[in-house]
Amino acid sequence: MRIVDELPESQRGWLDFLAEPAYDVFDRLDAVFDPLRPVRWQPTLAETPFGPVSRRFGEAEWRAMGLWAQLRMHLLWQSRQHSSMLTPVPGAVARRRLRWTSEEIELLWRITVTPPGEHQRHDDFFTLPVAVAEELPIAEREPYAHWFRQARANLGFARWRQVTDKTTARLGRLVAEHAETPAERARALVPELDGFAALLRADYADRLGASEMVALLRHWMTATKPRPDAAWLATTAELVTPEAVTLVRDVLARVPDHREHVDRSYPSRPQVTYFHERTAVLVRGMVWTCEQVDEPWVTGLLGDVAVATGTGVGGSGPNSRNERTANAAIGVLARRGGLEVVAQLARVQAKVRRKSILTLVRKTLDGVAERTGLSPEQLLERTVPSHGLGPDGTRTEHGLRLSADGVISYVDEAGKVRKAIPKAVRAAHGELVAELKATAKELKKTLPAERHRVERALATGRVLPWSDVRAFYLDHPVTGAHARTLIWEVVQGAAGLPVMTADGWALTDPRGHHVQPGPETPVRLWHPIFATPDEVRAWRDHLMETGLRQPFKQAFREVYLLTPAEERTGDHSLRFAAHILKYGQAKALLAGRGWSGMSLGWWDGAGGSGQCQTVKELPGGLTADWDFHLDWEAGERDGFGDASHCVSGAVRFLADGRPVPLTTVPPLVLSEALRDADLAVGVTSTGLDPRGEGDYWRSYSFGDLTETAEIRRDALTRLLPRLSIADRAEVTDRFLRVRGDLRTYKIHLGSGNILMEPNDAYLCIVPGSGGPGHVFLPFEQDGGMLSIILSKALLLAADAAITDASITRQLTG
């Protein structure tokens, strides 16, 4: 059938201007067109029946062929069809420099903007009209600008469309060139594909679309390579202005607070969007522009961007929100060089768990270290920012005090520290208040990075000369907040807490004996695995007596020595096998401690299968490998969607990819790896659920204690005499036994679950957000299991005063 006859009556008038030769071309192409004829995927024009027909076409015939193809695609999509035979035609016509008439251009765009029903559009439909418009001088495009805008509006940005970003970007540029306002121009170039793009369009459209900015905006949208080449940077240098630098700073400062959007329209496969690729390209272009900016704020801002985009969904986990943006920020930091970038890279190391990003950070640090003649560890400890704090860990100006914990307070004339800053002081020193707030924000980023770095030194047994410990740990106003509460030891010698004496820093043991190491004396953080039981007890007693709270477990750190069962199994440990864990929680926790590769799921898109190994690189070239698998009920329970639970398996240690006997693994390396495993089980086991049931739940809830629970038992034994309920409670082998007025209760020291005497009836109490008040806890943060157990004990000791009906029903039932 002739194409003219297939057009709806209302559309036949479109062709009134065509001459007879054009209709002749239409007829010749109609004669060979068969939408059902099979052709290979993405054929060339010569591989279709149109190749021989067009062999002797002149310019007018080629233009007619383009019009015919546009009409054919329009008609096919009206009936929800598509023909691969037509695919090469628009491109073949577009590649010819043809002199199109205004009527022909009008027709191309009229066809394009007429909606083809509800079926998907393809790039082919936009190839020719966009290419023809781009060949025109800007002034000659003006009559067709309304068509550009209509096509853009019709296309939209629905997820189901099949038009590529390249085509929509070209169409956006056409719209932008004829925009009536800067905001309209920017919105044409920055489509609203995600939340961050929406923010840019809402808050920065006028600035992005300003006449002096638009060329740079278009240039940013070309940042598609892994790194900028010399030509890209040279163009940036030509286009960048002081206003553009300010805009880059303002926009990138919004990245750390941006959060991903989760679409749960399909619960089994939620769609997570952080940056759409086009938004990521724009942000990457702004990041690369920072390479041309010599301002003090650049380094910290790039660190913020790297951390925000390098961390996983929700700010944790082994993946990254947008790896290419994180890598771009790290790349610019690497090219900027200098010691000031090291602190930002340390923040990335402490927060990000994506293995490829950490590899890039490690290479960057190695490069800086090589240029400075230092090891990466030495480099990190020498570049921790002080944030303007003095040796005592504070900065005070006009009565305003910033402390090492990031808290701003006011010291009045009498020397009393007040939390609230008087209005008069705020009014008189507004700029200083703003500066201190900004510094406090940066300080709160440095503190966790330093905590992570110092604990890593403990876990790896790093040895330093005493002069370095003094200079970069004890005397540092930020690192010192952690280091001065930790126990240090002379290698194969005495251990002690740091104290300042008339002769400088010394180490003092629980009995008050001082040791003054020489400047080059090798020193390390004390680890209980190298101490005798009596020494460990003495340090724990000392911390409790002095009320010294350590930033992480040191004196109360768990120690995991080889068991007879592990000596028998030889090359693997089953100590933490056969536990049912909450998959997502376990994955995030292990990723936060440096483990990677944990991926379980029910489809290839999840990147996982029914079993996996999570691995962690260890000192000495060893790798820890922990098996996991899905339980047999998982598929039906999870609806074959995201895995909710997983089952732990064996832990192995590998060298060069092969398991090694556990007896050959250094004790410190073995202990720290198994500590991670114990922590994962102790935090994510389904046996912790107060509403749980089943054999595993019962065995975990009230069974033998792990090393972590034994440490908790030791701490409770020391804490109990200090508590108001000391005469009502006692620590037994596995329980904290509490006597109330109504019943006597046994709180399990591993799970926190409760049995009631005399018949061991189960008591379900769901932990709330409150802690045990002002009870001193030597190592756990509020909300940890020790806090939960203490809170339950304090509640049950006064059981007659409980008013919660969900609990009282169980007590009297």
N, C-alpha and C positions, 0 to 999 in steps of 0.2 A: 504494500500500500504506500502511496505517495505521502511524504511527510506533511505536505500542505493539507491533505485530507484528514490527517490524524489530529491536527491541531483543533482545539475547541473553537467554536464559532467566534467567541469573544477575543481570541488571540490571532485570528487569521489576518486581521487588519495590520498587524505588526509588519507584514511582508509587502505591503502595497508599494513601497518604494523600489523593490527589487526589479531588475531588468530580466529579460528572457534568458540570457546566458546563465544567470545565477540559478534559475529554475532548472535549466538543463543539467547543471552540476548536481543539483539536489536529486534529480531523477536518476542520474548515473550512479550516485552513491546509494540511493534507495534500492537499486537493482541488485547490489551485491551485499547489502546489509542483512544479516540473519542473526538476531540476538541469541538464538539457541545453538549456533554453530560453535563448536569447541575450539578454543585457541589456547595457547600456553599462557601461563601467568605473566603479566606485564610484557606483552609482545612488542616488537618494533613495528613501525608502520609498514615496512616491507613484508612482514609476516602476516599481515591482514589483507583482506580483499581490496582494501583501499589503496594499497601500495601501487599495484599495476594501473589502477584507474587514474591516480594522481601523477603518474610518471611524466606526462607532458603538460601539466597544468602551468598556466601563467599566473601572474600576480592576482588577477581578478578571480580566477578559479580557486586559488588557495584561500582567499578571503571568504568565498562562498562555501568552501569546505569547512572552514572554521565555524561559520554561522550554522551550517547544517548539523555539525557535531554538537554544538551547544543546544540546538533545538531537540536533537535526538536524546541527549542525556536528560533534558527536561521532561520529555514525554515518557521515557522509561521510568523515571523516578516518580512520576505521577501514579504509576501502577506498581510501585515498589519493586522495580527490577533494576538490574545493573548488567552491563555487558562489557567484558574485558576487551572485546574487539574495538571498542571506542577509546580505550585508555590512551593509546599513543597519539591520537589525532590532535588534541589541543596543544600538546607540547611541540609536535612537529610543525604546526601552523605558527605557534608563538615564536619559534626560533628563527622564522623568516622575517626580515625587516620589510613589512608590508605597509603600504600607504592606505590606511583605513579612512573611509569617509565618515563624516559625523553621523550619518544615518545608520551606518553599520555599527559604529561604537554604541550608539543609543540602543540598537537592537540587542547587541551582546549583553549589555547591562540590564535591559528590560527583562530578558530571559533569566538572567542570574538572580534578580531580586524577586521574581515571581515564585512564591513558595512551592516546592515540589511535593506537596502532601506531607505526610509524617515520616517518610522514609529518610534514612541517613544520607547526608551529602558526602561527597568525596572531593579530594583536591582537584580532580580533573575538571570539575564544574567551574572552578575559579581560576584555573591556570591561564586561559586565554584572555578573558576580560581584564584581569589584573595586569598581565604582561603588556597588553595593548595600552592600558592607561599609563603604565610606568614609562613607556616610550615617549609619551607626549611631554612637551615642556609644561611646567607647572601652570602657566597662564592658560594654556589650551585645555587643561583638565577641568577648569572651573565649571563649565556647563554640566559636567558629569558628577560633580561633588555630591549632589543629593543622592545619586545612585550608590556611591561608595558608602555613604552613611546608612542607606537603607539595607544594603547587603550586610553590613556589619551588624545592624540591629537584628536582621532576620537570622543571621548565623548564630548569634548568642554564643554561649560557652558551656552548653550542656555536656555532661560527661559522656553521653552516648555518641556524640558526633564523631565522624571519621576525617574531618578536615585537620590537617596537621598544624602545629604551632607556627611553622614557617609560613604557611599560607595566610593564617590569621594575622601574623605580624606584618606581612606585606600589605594586607588590606588595611591594617591599623595605620600604617605609615601614609597611605593614600588619604585616609580620613584626617590624620593629623595635619597634613600639609594644607588643608582647606578648612581647618577649625577656626571658629570665630573668636574663641577666647583661649587663654593659656590653659585653663582647667580642662576644656574640651580636648585640647591638643594632647595633654598628658594622659587623659583617660583613654584616648584612642590608642596610645602607645603602651599603656599599662592596663591590660585587661584584668577584671576582678575575678581571678581564678582561685584565690585563697584569702584568708583573713588578713595577711600582711599586705597583699595588693589592695585590699579594700581600705586598709588604714592609709596607704600611700595616696590613694585616690581621694580619700576624705580630708586628710590633713595637709597634704603636700602638693596637690595638683597644680595650684597656681604657681608655686615655685618651680616645680619640675617642668611645667609647660611654658615658662617664660621664654621669650624670644632668644635671650642670651644663653639659655640652658638647654634648649631642645636638641641642639647638635650633640651635646655631651650625653644627654639622655639616650639618644639613638645609638651613640657609641657604646654606652654601658650595655645596651641590649645585644651587643656582639661579643660579650665576654663568655664565649661558649667553650673555649679550650681549657685544658687542665691548668695552664698558667699563661700569663700574658707574655707575648713576644715583644721584641724591641719596637716594632712598628706600632703595636697597640699602645704601648706606653708613651711613644713619641706623640701620637695623636692626642692622648690624654693630656700631656703637658701643654699642647697647643690650645686645648679647649677649656682647661680648668681655670676657674676664676676664684677670687676670695669668697664670693657668694656661693659658688659650687662646693667649696671646702666646708663652709658652714652647714650647707644642706646635707652633705655626706655625714658629717658628725651627728646632726640631728636625727637622720634616718637610721643610721647604724646603732645609735643609742636606744632605739626602740626594739631592736632585735632581742636583747636578753629577756624582755618581758613578754615577747610573743609566744603564744602557746598553740599547739596543734589542735586541729578540729577533728573530732571522731564522729563519723557518720555511721550510726547503728541501724540504718534502714534494713540491713541484712545482718541480724545478730550473729550468725555463724561466721560471717566474714566482715567485721567492721572495717570501714575505709578511713585511714588516718591521713590527713593532709596537713603538712607544715608549710613548706614552700612548693608551689607548682614550679615546674622547670623554668618557665619564663620569668617568674618572680625571682627564682634562685639566680638566674643569669644577671638580672638587674642588680641584685644585692652583691653578687660577685664582682660586677663591674665597679661598684662603689668601694668594695674592699680593695680591689687592685689600685684604685685611684689613691688610696692612702699611701701607696708607695711613693707618690709624688709630693706628699705633705710632710713637711718638717715641723711638726708641732708636738709638744709633750704629751698631749692627750691621746695620740694615735696608738701608742703601744698598749695602753690599758684597754682602750676600746676594742682593739683587735683581739685581745685576750678574752674580753666579754663575748664577742661574736663567736670565737672558736669554741668556748665552753658551751654557749647556748645552743649552737647548731651541731656540736659534736656529741652532746649527750643524747640519750634515747628518749622515747616517748615518756612524758611525765617527769623528765629530768634524770632518768636512770636507765639501766639496762645495757646490753651489749651492742645495741645498734646506735645509730645517730639520726638526729632529725634531718640533717642535710649535710652529708659528708663532704660534698664538693665545696660548699661554702666554708665549712670548718677548715678544710685543707687550704683553701684560698687564703684565709686569715693567717694560718700557720706559715704558709709560704711567704707572705709579705713580712711577717715577723722575722723569718729566716733571712730574707734579703736585706732587711733593715739592719740586722746584726746588733752587736753590742751587748753588754751584760744586762741592760735593762729589759731585754726580751725574755730573759731566763725565768723571771718570776711568773710571767704570764704562761710560759710553757709548763712550769711546775703546776699551775692551777689546772691546766688541761690534763696533765698526768694524774692529778688527784681526783678529777671529776669524771673524765671521759673514759669509757670502757671499750670503745670500738677499736679492735686490734690494729686495723690499718692506719687509723689516726694516731694511735700511740706509737706505731712504728715510725711514722713521719716525725712525730715530736722527738723520738729518740735519735733519729738521724740528724735532726736540726740541732739538738743539744750536743751531739757528738761533734758536729761541725764547729759550733761555737767553742766547745771545749778544746778542740784541736788548735783553733786559732789562738786561744789564750794559754795553752800549755797546761790546762787543768783537766782532771777527770770530770765526767758529767756530774757525779755526786759533789765534788768540790765546787763545781760551778754553781749548782743549785744552792748550796749553803752560803755561798759568798754573795748571792744576789737577792736575798730575801729583803724586801723593802721594809724600812723602819717606820714609814708613814709619819715621820716627824716626831715620834715618841722619844722621850729621854731615856736614860739608863734605867730609871725606875718603872718604865712601862707606861708613863703618862705624858701628856702635853697640856700645860695649863697657861692660858692667856686671859687676862681680864676676869679671872675667876672661873672661866669656862674650862672644864677638864675633860679631855678625851683619854679613856683608859684602854689598856691592851685588849680588853674584851669587846671593844667597839661601843662602849656606853659613854654618852656625853652627860656630864653632871655639872653642878655649880658649887663652888667652894666659897662660902660667905666670908666676911671679914673675921669672924671668930674661928675660921678654919673648919667649920662644919660642912660636910658634903651633903648637898640636897639634890634629889632626883629632878625636881622641877626647876626650870630656868626662869627667873623672874622676868616679867614683861619688859621692865625697864632695861634689863641687860640685853634682851632680844632686840629691842628698839635701837639701843646704842651701838650694838655690835652685830648687826644683822648679817654683814658680809662674813664675819668670822664664824657665826653660827652656821651659815650655809657651807662654808669651807670645811668646818669640822664634821658636818653631816656627810659631805661627799667623801671625806677621808675615812670616816667610820664605815661607810659602805664598802670602800676598798679594803679596809682592815678586816672586815667580816668575810671577805673572799680569801684573804691570805691565811687566816687562822686555820681553817680546815685543811688547806693545802699543806701547811706546815705540820699539822697533827699527822696527816697521812705520811709525810716524808719522814718524820721522826720515828713513827711506829715501824715504817719500812726498815729503818736502820736497826731497830731492835730485832725485827723478824729475820733479818739477813746476817746479824752478828757483825755489822760493820765496825771496823777498828779505826780510830782517829788519834792523832797526837793530842795531848792534853791542851796544848796551845790553841788548837783549832776548836776544841770543845769550849774553851773559855771565850774565844773571840766570836764564834759564829753560833753558839748555842746559849751559853749562860749569860753573856753580856748583851745579847741581842734583845731589844725591847719586845719583839713579837715572838720569836722562837723561844726566848727565855721563859715566857709564860708557861710553856709546856716543859721545857728542859729542866727548869729548876725544881720541878715536882717529881722528877724521875731519879732512879737509882743508877749511878754510874760505877763502873769497876775498872780497876787496873787489871789488864789481862794477866790472868794467873796470880792475882793479888787481891788487895782489899777492895771492898765496895762501900759506897756511902752516898748519902744525899748531899747535894752541893750546899755549902755554907760559905758566906763571905767572912774572912778573917782579916786581921791586920796585915797579913802577908798575901792577901788575894784569895781566890777561890780554893777551897779545900773540900774533901769528902769526909763526911762524918757518919759513923755507923750508929745503930740503935743504942749503943752504950755510951755514945758521946765521944768516941775516939776519933781524932782527926788524922787524915792522910793528905799530904801536900804533894801531888804528882809533879814531876819535873816537866818542863815544856814539851819535850819529845817523848814522854812516857806514853806508850800505847794504851788507850782507854776505849771502852765500849759500854753500851747500855747493858746493865745487869739483866740476865735472863734466868728465871728459876730452874731451867733445865741444867744449868751448870752449877747449881748450888745444892747444898745438903738440905735435908728436911728441916733441920734445926734452924738453918739460916733463913729459909723461907718463912717459917713460923715467926721468927724474930722480926722480920720485916713487916709481916702482916700485922702483928701486934703493934708495932711502932706506928704504922699508918693509922690504925684505929685509935691509938692513944692520942696522937697529935692532930687527928682530924684532917689529915692531908689527903686530898682527892686528886688522883692521878688522871691525866687526860685520856688514858686508855689502860687496859689491864696490863700491869707489869708485876707487882708483887703478888697479885691474885691471878696471874696468868695461868691458864691450863697447860699442863705438860703431858705429852702423849709419848710414852715409851713403848717399845715393842712388847707385845703380849706373846705368851706361848703359842696361842692360836695363830698369830701372824708369823711366828718363826716356822710353824708347820706348813702354812700355805706357801711360804717362800717368797713369791714375787708379787703378791697382792694382799690387800687387807679387806676383810669383810666386816670390820668393826662398825661401819655405818651403812651397811647394806640392808635391803629389804624394808626400808622406811618409806612410807607413803607421804609425799610432800606436796604442798601447794605449788604447782609448776611455775606460774608466773612470778610468785614471790621468791621461790628458790632461785630462779633464773636471774632475777634482778639482784638478789643478795650476793650470789656468787660472782656475777659480773662486776659488782662494786668492789670485790676483793681480788679482781684480776683474772678470773676464770672466763674462758670464752668457748664458743662452739656448742653451747647447750641449746638445741633446737629440736623440739618434738611437735608433731602435728599430724593432720590427717589428709593433707593434699600438698602437691608440689609447691603451690603458691606460698605455703607457710614456711617453706624452706626446711622442712623437717620430715621425720618419719616416726616409726614406732620405737626407735632406740637411737641413742646418741652418746657421745663422750664429750665431757667438758674438760678443758685442759688449762693448766697454768704453768708458765715458765718460772723455774726456780733457780736459785744460785747454783753454780757449779755445772751448768749445762744440762741440768735435769729438768724433766717435765712431769708434772702430776697429771694423771688421767683418771677421771671418775665416770663410771658407766651409769646411764639412766635408761629407763624404758617405760612405756605406758602399760598400765595394768589391763587385764583382760576385759574388765568392765568399762574401760575408758570410752570406747567408741560410742556405745549406746548411751552412756551417761552424758557425754558431751555433744550428742547429736552429730558426731563426726565433724565438729567444728574445732575451735581452739581447745587445746588440751588444758584441763583444769588441774589434774594431779599427775604426778610421775612417781616412779619407784626407783630408789637408789640401788646401785650395785657396787661392784668392787672398785677400790682405789689402787692404782698402780703407779710406779715411778719408772720413767723411761729415760734412757740415754741413747741418742742417735736413733730414736724410734723404736727401741727394743726394751722390754721390761727388764729391770735389774732386781736382784735380790734385795729385800727390805733391809737385810742386815748390813748392806753396803751404803745405804742412804744415810748421810750425816744426821745425827739425832735432832739438831735444830731444824733442819730442812723438813724432816719427817714430821716433827711435832707441829710446826706451823701449818703444814698442808692439812694434816688431820684436824687441826683446830678449826680451819675453815669448814671442813666437812661437818664437824660437831656443831658449829654455829648454824650452818644451814639446816641441819636436822632440828636443832633446838628452837629455831625461830619459825620454821615453815612446816613442821610435821602436822599432819591432820590429827595426831594424838593430843594436840594442845586444845582442840576445839571443845569448849565446855558442853556443847550439845552433841558431841560425837557418839558413835556407837560402833560395834563390831569388835572382832578379836584383836586387830591391830590397835585400835583405839584403847582398849582395856589394857593391853600389854604395855603400851607406851605411857598411858596416863598414870599408872601406878606401879610400873616395873622398876628395874634396877636403874641407878643413876649413872649418867655419863660423866665425863671429866668436868664438863661445864657445870652440871648440877652439883657435883662434889665441891667445886669451888664455891658455889652458892651456899651449900651446906656449911662450909667452913666460915664464910662471911656471916651467916646468920647466927652461928654459934657465938661469934665475937660480938655481934650487934645486940643479941637478945638481952643481956644484962642491962643495957642502956635504955631499953624500951619500957614504957609504962605498963605493958602487959607481961613483964618478965615473970611475975608470980603465977601467971596463967598459961605459960607456954613453955615448951621444951622441944629440942631438936632430937629426933630419933634417927634411925638408919636411913629412911627415905622420906620422912615427913617432918613438917613443923606441926606439932600437936598442940592445939589451942583449946582451953577449957572455957566455955561460955556458961551462962546461967541456965540455958535450956538444953544444950547438948555439948558433947566434946567432939572436936573436929580434927581431921588429919589432912593437912595440905601437902600434896606431893611436891617435892623440891625440884622435880624436873618439869612437870607439866603445869603445876599450879592448880590442878584439879583437886576436888575435895571429897573425902569420905566422912560419914558421921558414925560415931560409935553409938551403941555397942554392935550394931549389925552391919557396919560398913555400907550404909545406904548412901547413894551418890547425891551430892548437893551441887546443883548447877547455879553458878554465879558468873554472869558475863562481866568481864572487867570493864570498868568505866574509865574515864579520862583522868580521874584524880589519882594522885600518888599518895605516899605514906606521910605527907606533911613535911616536917623539917627533920626527919630522920636522916642522919648522915649515911650516905651510901658510898663505899670506897671506890667503886669502879663503874657501876652501871648508870646509864642515863635514866631519867624519869621515863616510865613507861616500859622498862625492861622487866624481865620475869622476877627479879628480886623485888622490884617495886610492887609488882602485882601481888606477890605472896605476902609481903608486909601489909599491903592495903587490906587484903582479905583477912589476915590475922587480926588486925586492929578492929575490923568490922565484926568478926565473929566473937571476939572476946567480950563484946557488948551486945550479944545477940538479942537480949530482951528489949533493946532499944531499936531494933530494925523495924522499919515500917513498910519496906518494899514488899508488896503482896506476893510477887513472884518468888520471893525467898521465904517469907513466913509460912506460906502454904507447905513448903517442903520441910520446914523445921517441925511443924506440928502434925504433919500428915502421918 
